[in-house]
Amino acid sequence: MEDIKVLSEQILTRAKKQGQMKLDDYEKVAEAKLKETREKIEESEKRQKEQIIQQLNNDYERQTQTMKNKQRNQILAKKQELLNTVFDQAATELEKLNDIQFSQLLSGVLSKIDAKKEWSLVPGELSLELMQSDQIKNILTQYSFVTVSDQTINNKAGFILDQGGINYNFCFDALINELKRDFSPQLATLAF
């Protein structure tokens, strides 16, 4: 009986040992799979964090650029507004020319036109009073090939010279607009 007891203990010990070995093997496999899964999860988390950071950086850059563009556009709008104000003030100042200044302008223009052709001068409504001054009348007598029209240009200061249906516009707002096109970029560069 003792032999059976010893034999059964040996069988039991061997079975425990084999079971423990299998259990140890399964634990090693399970730990390896667990480690591999953890590494995959960590790698996935790392990629997700990198993607989130990249997305945030992209959003930040986009928002920064949008704000810079908006700021630049606001500055450009203010500059344009300031330039327009300068040109509007220039037009207003021209409308205030006295008869001597207006006569100098008129004389300068008339001295450059072809005296062999007939010209018609159409005054602006806002300059009509200046056209009645002695200074202007004296100048017009020097240029007999120019006749003053009975018509006027509504709400304009300055005049138009007409020669055979071709108009040369010397209304002050038109002159200022022409200067504005030509000199706005240079003025903007100098002023800003």
Buried (B, 14 or more C-beta within 10 A) or exposed (E): EEEEEEEEEEEEEEEEEEEEEEEEEEEEEEEEEEEEEEEEEEEEEEEEEEEEEEEEEEEEEEEEEEEEEEEEEEEEEEBEEBBEEBBEEBBEEBBEBEBEEBBEBBBEBBEEBEEEEEBBBBBBEBBEEBBEBEBBEEBBEEBEEBEBEEEBBEEBBBBBBBBEEEEEBBBBBBBBBEBBEEEBEEBBEEEE
